Amino acid sequence: MVSSMDEKVVAVIMVGGPTKGTRFRPLSLNIPKPLFPIAGQPMVHHPISACKRIPNLAQIYLVGFYEEREFALYVSAISNELKVPVRYLREDKPHGSAGGLYHFRNLIMEDDPSHIFLLNCDVCCSFPLPEMLEAHRKYGGIGTLLVIKVSPESASQFGELVADPVTNELLHYTEKPETFVSDRINCGVYVFTPDIFTAIRDVSSQTKDTATLRRVSSVEALQPATRNSTDFVRLDQDILSPLAGKKQLYTYETMDFWEQIKSPGMSLRCSELYLSQFRLTSPQVLASGDGTKSAIVTGDVFIHPSAKVHPTAKIGPNVSISANARVGPGVRLISCIILDDVEIMVCLLTPETERKTGKVLLGLTLQCLFSQENAVVTNAIVGWKSSIGRWSRVQAEGVYNSKLGVTILGDSVAVEDEVVVTSSIVLPNKTLNVSVQDEIIL
């Protein structure tokens, strides 16, 4: 008999693809959503790093619709960094959350794992995976769900469930119900035994039998083979709901943070959560500074080693600054994500600018070297290669789950001097020379 010390475990992370993630625009126009940096690391990096803590982890699979070339460099780099094989598997068509797992069952079972973790890439939490595995072994079912308690008002946005308060058995599950069922919701993190493949196969067989008996209308015959396909199986409606109350599924409740990253605003909120977690788990990645040789840093802040930040700047809390960004004198950054190659009020005169403006601009430049009231960015995401001029403000109220709750500048957006951008979304390659508020700049 194989002991738990010898059992192998694999993890599967669903990363989605181009057919989804439209709510993440304009940021997803430049980069696959799973590779968008949150707290200084790609979104998918956080669940992958969490998987590293699983005992006897043999392999990590990323499953999605993106072209393999879009993940090739990252997969190679993270495999070398974590010393765990990471492999990208591209779906040829939509199979559903459970159908996608089943589609690659032969590859997933290559290492003969005793357990399979299934995670959604757009989930932000502390990922208590070793604890889930230990609890799952005690329960003895085919699967365990990570759950969390939320407010009754927000529960209907997710899969609501009822569990036995003593045994933690999943008794009832319903996806986004119209009426209130429970304040416990599905977190999108699971651990299964290989028996999950049998359950998915049974659902697929039933669907196939039903399709054989049912006459297909002429309209249905013209529809693309997606949700009507016999190999399209949803994990929530087709697996969790039917198996609830049959001593097959159990729950593990987390008391820690949890969010779902569906919009750019939520990525800013999740960056805050991960930076806060770093304070406990990886304090060495957080920046510090007192304004002498480096900028004043307050709260949890990540600054890429290649970024240039002036000592008179004040950074934090909840700020992530990416590679090759340049933050000039007197800049104030609060609750924001600054992406690669961004320039914020870098007070350097080119010969052409000096000829045009003369001593007036030169005097302003010398003044801003010492001022603490120059460009301000708060509750915003500043896209790649964007620039923000002197005395400008890029700001929002910071309501992360609202459409215009944070300001987003797309790739290569230029905000000129003394311009205020408030609660707006600006698509790539735009220049703003006048102030805007509550607008989407196409």
C-alpha positions as CSV (number, residue, x, y, z in Angstrom):
1,M,0.0,0.0,0.0
2,V,1.3,3.4,-1.0
3,S,1.7,5.8,2.0
4,S,0.8,9.5,1.8
5,M,4.5,10.3,1.9
6,D,5.0,8.5,-1.4
7,E,1.9,9.8,-3.2
8,K,2.3,12.2,-6.0
9,V,0.1,15.3,-6.5
10,V,-0.4,17.4,-9.6
11,A,-2.0,20.8,-10.0
12,V,-4.1,22.2,-12.9
13,I,-4.6,25.9,-13.2
14,M,-7.3,27.2,-15.6
15,V,-6.1,30.3,-17.3
16,G,-9.0,30.9,-19.8
17,G,-8.3,32.6,-23.1
18,P,-9.1,35.2,-25.8
19,T,-12.8,34.3,-25.8
20,K,-13.0,35.6,-22.2
21,G,-11.4,38.4,-20.3
22,T,-13.1,41.2,-22.2
23,R,-13.9,43.0,-18.9
24,F,-10.2,43.3,-18.4
25,R,-9.7,45.6,-21.3
26,P,-7.8,47.8,-22.2
27,L,-5.1,46.0,-20.2
28,S,-5.7,42.6,-21.9
29,L,-5.1,44.2,-25.3
30,N,-1.4,44.1,-24.7
31,I,-0.9,40.9,-22.6
32,P,-2.8,37.8,-21.7
33,K,-4.8,38.4,-18.6
34,P,-3.0,35.6,-16.6
35,L,0.3,37.4,-17.2
36,F,-0.8,40.8,-16.0
37,P,1.4,41.8,-13.1
38,I,-0.2,42.0,-9.7
39,A,2.0,42.9,-6.7
40,G,5.0,42.7,-9.0
41,Q,4.3,39.2,-10.3
42,P,2.1,37.8,-13.1
43,M,-1.4,37.0,-11.9
44,V,-0.9,33.2,-12.5
45,H,2.4,33.4,-10.5
46,H,0.5,33.6,-7.2
47,P,-1.4,30.3,-7.5
48,I,1.7,28.6,-9.0
49,S,3.8,29.7,-6.1
50,A,1.1,28.4,-3.7
51,C,1.2,25.0,-5.5
52,K,4.9,24.8,-4.7
53,R,4.0,24.3,-1.0
54,I,2.0,21.1,-1.8
55,P,3.8,18.0,-0.5
56,N,5.0,15.6,-3.3
57,L,4.0,18.0,-6.1
58,A,5.0,16.3,-9.4
59,Q,3.7,18.7,-12.1
60,I,1.7,21.9,-12.7
61,Y,-0.4,22.2,-15.8
62,L,-1.8,25.5,-17.2
63,V,-4.9,24.9,-19.3
64,G,-6.3,27.6,-21.6
65,F,-7.1,28.9,-25.1
66,Y,-4.1,31.2,-25.6
67,E,-1.5,30.4,-28.2
68,E,1.3,28.4,-26.7
69,R,3.9,31.0,-27.8
70,E,2.3,33.5,-25.4
71,F,3.1,31.4,-22.4
72,A,6.4,29.8,-23.6
73,L,8.8,32.2,-22.0
74,Y,7.0,32.4,-18.7
75,V,6.5,28.7,-18.4
76,S,10.2,28.1,-19.0
77,A,11.2,30.8,-16.5
78,I,8.9,29.7,-13.7
79,S,9.8,26.0,-14.1
80,N,13.5,26.9,-13.6
81,E,12.7,29.2,-10.7
82,L,10.5,26.8,-8.7
83,K,12.3,23.6,-9.8
84,V,8.8,22.1,-10.6
85,P,7.8,21.2,-14.2
86,V,5.2,23.6,-15.5
87,R,3.4,22.8,-18.7
88,Y,0.9,24.7,-20.8
89,L,-1.9,22.7,-22.4
90,R,-3.9,24.5,-25.1
91,E,-7.6,23.6,-25.5
92,D,-8.8,23.2,-29.1
93,K,-12.4,24.3,-28.2
94,P,-14.5,25.1,-25.1
95,H,-14.9,22.0,-23.0
96,G,-16.2,23.6,-19.8
97,S,-14.4,23.8,-16.5
98,A,-14.8,20.0,-15.9
99,G,-14.6,19.0,-19.5
100,G,-11.3,20.8,-19.9
101,L,-9.9,18.8,-17.0
102,Y,-11.2,15.6,-18.5
103,H,-9.9,16.4,-22.0
104,F,-6.3,16.2,-20.7
105,R,-6.9,13.4,-18.3
106,N,-4.3,11.1,-19.9
107,L,-1.5,13.8,-19.5
108,I,-2.7,14.7,-16.0
109,M,-2.5,11.1,-14.9
110,E,1.0,10.4,-16.4
111,D,2.6,10.6,-13.0
112,D,-0.2,8.5,-11.5
113,P,-1.1,11.1,-8.9
114,S,-3.2,10.3,-5.9
115,H,-4.7,13.8,-5.8
116,I,-5.4,16.6,-8.4
117,F,-5.7,20.2,-7.4
118,L,-7.8,22.4,-9.7
119,L,-7.5,26.2,-9.4
120,N,-8.9,29.2,-11.3
121,C,-6.2,31.7,-12.3
122,D,-8.4,34.7,-11.6
123,V,-8.8,33.9,-7.9
124,C,-6.9,35.9,-5.3
125,C,-6.4,34.3,-1.9
126,S,-3.8,32.8,0.4
127,F,-4.3,29.4,-1.2
128,P,-4.2,27.1,1.9
129,L,-3.5,24.0,-0.3
130,P,-1.5,21.8,2.1
131,E,-4.3,22.3,4.7
132,M,-6.9,21.5,2.1
133,L,-5.1,18.3,1.2
134,E,-4.8,17.2,4.8
135,A,-8.5,17.8,5.4
136,H,-9.5,16.1,2.2
137,R,-7.7,12.9,3.2
138,K,-9.6,12.9,6.5
139,Y,-13.0,13.4,4.8
140,G,-12.5,10.5,2.4
141,G,-14.6,11.8,-0.5
142,I,-13.7,12.4,-4.1
143,G,-13.4,16.2,-3.8
144,T,-13.0,19.1,-1.4
145,L,-13.9,22.7,-2.2
146,L,-12.4,25.8,-0.7
147,V,-15.2,28.0,0.7
148,I,-15.5,31.4,2.4
149,K,-18.2,33.3,4.2
150,V,-19.3,36.6,2.5
151,S,-22.0,39.1,2.9
152,P,-25.5,37.9,2.0
153,E,-25.8,40.8,-0.5
154,S,-22.8,39.6,-2.5
155,A,-23.3,35.9,-2.2
156,S,-25.6,35.6,-5.2
157,Q,-22.8,36.6,-7.6
158,F,-21.1,33.3,-6.9
159,G,-21.9,29.6,-6.3
160,E,-23.7,29.3,-3.0
161,L,-23.5,26.2,-0.9
162,V,-24.7,24.5,2.3
163,A,-22.4,22.2,4.2
164,D,-22.9,20.1,7.3
165,P,-21.5,22.1,10.2
166,V,-20.0,19.0,11.8
167,T,-18.8,16.8,9.0
168,N,-18.3,19.6,6.4
169,E,-20.0,17.5,3.8
170,L,-21.4,19.5,0.9
171,L,-25.2,19.1,1.1
172,H,-26.4,21.6,-1.5
173,Y,-24.8,23.6,-4.3
174,T,-26.4,26.1,-6.7
175,E,-24.6,28.5,-9.1
176,K,-25.6,32.2,-8.8
177,P,-29.1,31.6,-7.4
178,E,-31.9,34.1,-7.8
179,T,-32.9,33.8,-4.2
180,F,-30.6,33.7,-1.1
181,V,-29.4,30.2,-0.2
182,S,-26.3,30.7,1.9
183,D,-23.6,33.1,2.8
184,R,-20.9,30.4,2.0
185,I,-19.6,30.5,-1.5
186,N,-17.3,28.5,-3.7
187,C,-13.8,30.0,-4.0
188,G,-12.8,28.2,-7.2
189,V,-10.1,26.1,-5.6
190,Y,-10.5,22.3,-5.4
191,V,-8.7,19.1,-4.6
192,F,-9.9,15.8,-6.1
193,T,-9.0,12.2,-6.3
194,P,-8.8,10.6,-9.8
195,D,-12.3,9.4,-9.3
196,I,-13.4,12.9,-10.5
197,F,-12.7,11.7,-14.1
198,T,-15.3,8.9,-13.6
199,A,-17.9,11.5,-12.5
200,I,-17.1,13.7,-15.5
201,R,-17.3,10.7,-17.8
202,D,-20.7,9.7,-16.5
203,V,-22.1,13.2,-17.0
204,S,-20.7,13.2,-20.6
205,S,-22.2,9.8,-21.3
206,Q,-25.6,11.0,-20.0
207,T,-25.4,14.1,-22.2
208,K,-24.5,11.9,-25.2
209,D,-27.4,9.6,-24.6
210,T,-29.8,12.5,-24.2
211,A,-28.5,14.1,-27.4
212,T,-29.0,10.8,-29.3
213,L,-32.7,10.5,-28.2
214,R,-33.5,14.2,-28.8
215,R,-34.3,15.5,-32.2
216,V,-31.9,18.5,-33.1
217,S,-33.7,21.5,-34.6
218,S,-32.5,23.1,-37.7
219,V,-31.5,26.2,-35.7
220,E,-29.4,24.1,-33.3
221,A,-27.7,22.3,-36.1
222,L,-26.3,25.6,-37.4
223,Q,-24.9,26.6,-33.9
224,P,-21.2,26.1,-33.2
225,A,-20.5,23.0,-31.2
226,T,-19.7,24.5,-27.8
227,R,-22.2,24.3,-25.0
228,N,-24.3,21.8,-27.0
229,S,-21.3,19.5,-27.3
230,T,-21.4,16.2,-25.4
231,D,-17.9,16.8,-24.1
232,F,-18.8,20.3,-22.6
233,V,-19.1,19.7,-18.9
234,R,-19.4,22.4,-16.3
235,L,-17.8,21.7,-12.9
236,D,-20.4,23.7,-10.9
237,Q,-23.8,22.8,-12.5
238,D,-22.9,19.4,-13.9
239,I,-20.7,17.9,-11.2
240,L,-21.0,19.8,-7.9
241,S,-24.8,20.1,-7.8
242,P,-25.6,16.5,-8.6
243,L,-23.0,15.1,-6.2
244,A,-24.0,17.3,-3.3
245,G,-25.5,15.4,-0.4
246,K,-24.1,12.0,-1.5
247,K,-21.1,11.9,0.8
248,Q,-18.8,12.6,-2.2
249,L,-17.9,16.2,-1.7
250,Y,-16.7,18.2,1.3
251,T,-15.7,21.8,2.1
252,Y,-12.8,23.5,3.7
253,E,-13.5,27.0,4.9
254,T,-10.8,29.7,4.8
255,M,-10.9,32.6,7.2
256,D,-8.3,34.5,5.2
257,F,-8.8,37.0,2.3
258,W,-10.5,36.0,-1.1
259,E,-11.4,38.0,-4.2
260,Q,-12.1,37.3,-7.8
261,I,-10.1,39.2,-10.5
262,K,-12.7,40.0,-13.2
263,S,-11.9,43.6,-13.8
264,P,-8.8,45.9,-13.8
265,G,-10.1,47.6,-10.7
266,M,-10.1,44.3,-8.8
267,S,-6.5,43.7,-9.9
268,L,-5.6,46.8,-7.9
269,R,-7.5,45.5,-4.9
270,C,-5.8,42.1,-5.2
271,S,-2.4,43.7,-5.5
272,E,-3.1,45.3,-2.1
273,L,-4.0,41.9,-0.6
274,Y,-0.9,40.2,-2.0
275,L,1.4,43.0,-0.9
276,S,0.0,42.7,2.6
277,Q,0.5,39.0,2.5
278,F,4.2,39.5,1.5
279,R,4.7,41.4,4.8
280,L,4.2,38.0,6.5
281,T,5.5,35.5,4.0
282,S,8.2,37.4,1.9
283,P,9.1,40.7,3.5
284,Q,12.4,40.8,1.5
285,V,10.5,41.6,-1.7
286,L,9.0,44.8,-0.2
287,A,10.7,48.1,-0.6
288,S,11.7,50.5,2.2
289,G,13.1,54.0,2.3
290,D,13.2,57.1,4.5
291,G,13.7,59.9,1.9
292,T,17.5,60.2,2.3
293,K,19.2,58.0,-0.3
294,S,15.9,56.5,-1.5
295,A,12.3,57.6,-1.7
296,I,10.0,57.7,1.4
297,V,8.1,54.4,1.4
298,T,5.0,53.9,3.5
299,G,3.0,50.7,3.9
300,D,3.4,47.8,1.5
301,V,5.2,48.6,-1.7
302,F,7.0,46.6,-4.5
303,I,9.6,48.4,-6.6
304,H,11.3,46.4,-9.4
305,P,15.1,46.6,-9.1
306,S,15.4,48.2,-12.5
307,A,13.0,51.0,-11.7
308,K,14.4,54.5,-11.0
309,V,12.6,56.4,-8.2
310,H,13.8,59.8,-7.1
311,P,14.6,60.2,-3.3
312,T,12.1,63.1,-3.0
313,A,9.2,60.9,-4.2
314,K,6.8,59.4,-1.6
315,I,5.5,56.0,-2.4
316,G,2.8,53.9,-0.8
317,P,0.8,52.3,0.6
318,N,-0.3,49.6,-1.9
319,V,2.0,50.5,-4.8
320,S,3.6,48.2,-7.4
321,I,6.2,49.7,-9.7
322,S,7.3,47.5,-12.6
323,A,10.6,47.2,-14.6
324,N,12.3,50.3,-16.0
325,A,9.7,52.7,-14.7
326,R,11.0,56.2,-13.9
327,V,9.4,58.2,-11.0
328,G,10.6,61.8,-10.8
329,P,11.1,64.3,-8.0
330,G,8.2,65.1,-5.7
331,V,5.9,62.4,-7.2
332,R,3.3,61.0,-4.9
333,L,2.0,57.4,-5.6
334,I,-0.8,55.9,-3.6
335,S,-2.7,52.6,-4.3
336,C,-1.6,52.1,-7.9
337,I,0.1,49.8,-10.3
338,I,2.8,51.3,-12.5
339,L,3.7,49.1,-15.5
340,D,6.9,48.7,-17.5
341,D,8.7,51.7,-18.9
342,V,6.3,54.3,-17.4
343,E,7.6,57.8,-16.8
344,I,6.0,60.0,-14.2
345,M,7.0,63.6,-14.1
346,V,10.7,63.1,-14.9
347,C,11.9,66.7,-14.8
348,L,14.6,66.5,-17.5
349,L,14.9,69.2,-20.2
350,T,15.7,68.2,-23.7
351,P,17.6,70.9,-25.8
352,E,14.5,71.3,-28.0
353,T,12.2,71.9,-24.9
354,E,14.7,74.3,-23.4
355,R,14.8,76.3,-26.7
356,K,11.0,76.5,-26.8
357,T,10.4,77.5,-23.2
358,G,13.6,79.2,-22.1
359,K,14.2,80.3,-18.5
360,V,10.6,80.0,-17.3
361,L,10.5,76.2,-17.8
362,L,14.0,75.9,-16.4
363,G,12.9,77.7,-13.3
364,L,9.9,75.4,-12.9
365,T,12.2,72.4,-13.3
366,L,14.6,73.5,-10.6
367,Q,11.6,74.2,-8.3
368,C,10.1,70.7,-8.8
369,L,13.4,69.1,-7.8
370,F,12.6,70.0,-4.3
371,S,8.8,70.2,-4.2
372,Q,6.7,67.5,-2.6
373,E,3.5,68.6,-4.4
374,N,4.1,67.5,-8.0
375,A,2.5,64.7,-10.1
376,V,0.1,62.5,-8.1
377,V,-1.2,59.0,-9.0
378,T,-3.8,57.4,-6.7
379,N,-6.2,54.5,-7.3
380,A,-5.0,54.0,-10.8
381,I,-3.2,51.6,-13.2
382,V,-0.7,53.3,-15.5
383,G,-0.1,51.3,-18.7
384,W,3.2,50.3,-20.4
385,K,5.3,53.2,-21.8
386,S,2.9,55.8,-20.6
387,S,4.0,59.2,-19.3
388,I,2.5,61.6,-16.8
389,G,3.6,65.3,-16.9
390,R,4.5,67.8,-14.2
391,W,1.8,68.8,-11.7
392,S,-0.6,66.4,-13.2
393,R,-3.0,64.1,-11.3
394,V,-4.3,60.6,-12.3
395,Q,-6.8,59.6,-9.7
396,A,-10.1,57.9,-8.8
397,E,-12.2,57.2,-5.7
398,G,-10.9,53.6,-5.4
399,V,-14.2,51.7,-5.7
400,Y,-12.5,48.6,-7.1
401,N,-15.6,46.7,-8.3
402,S,-17.1,49.8,-10.1
403,K,-16.6,50.4,-13.8
404,L,-14.9,53.7,-13.3
405,G,-13.9,53.2,-9.7
406,V,-10.2,53.3,-10.7
407,T,-8.5,55.2,-13.5
408,I,-6.8,53.1,-16.2
409,L,-4.3,54.4,-18.7
410,G,-3.7,52.0,-21.5
411,D,-0.4,51.4,-23.4
412,S,1.6,54.5,-24.5
413,V,-0.8,57.1,-23.1
414,A,0.7,60.6,-22.6
415,V,-0.8,62.9,-19.9
416,E,0.6,66.3,-20.4
417,D,1.6,68.9,-17.8
418,E,-1.1,70.2,-15.4
419,V,-3.8,67.7,-16.6
420,V,-6.2,66.0,-14.2
421,V,-7.5,62.6,-15.2
422,T,-10.3,61.4,-12.8
423,S,-12.2,58.1,-12.8
424,S,-11.6,57.5,-16.5
425,I,-10.4,54.7,-18.8
426,V,-8.0,55.7,-21.6
427,L,-7.4,53.3,-24.5
428,P,-3.8,52.9,-25.8
429,N,-1.9,55.6,-27.8
430,K,-3.8,58.6,-26.6
431,T,-2.5,62.0,-25.6
432,L,-4.4,64.0,-23.0
433,N,-3.8,67.8,-23.0
434,V,-7.0,68.7,-21.2
435,S,-8.5,67.4,-18.0
436,V,-11.2,64.6,-18.1
437,Q,-13.5,63.1,-15.6
438,D,-15.8,60.0,-15.7
439,E,-15.0,59.3,-19.3
440,I,-13.9,56.4,-21.5
441,I,-11.5,57.8,-24.1
442,L,-11.6,55.7,-27.2
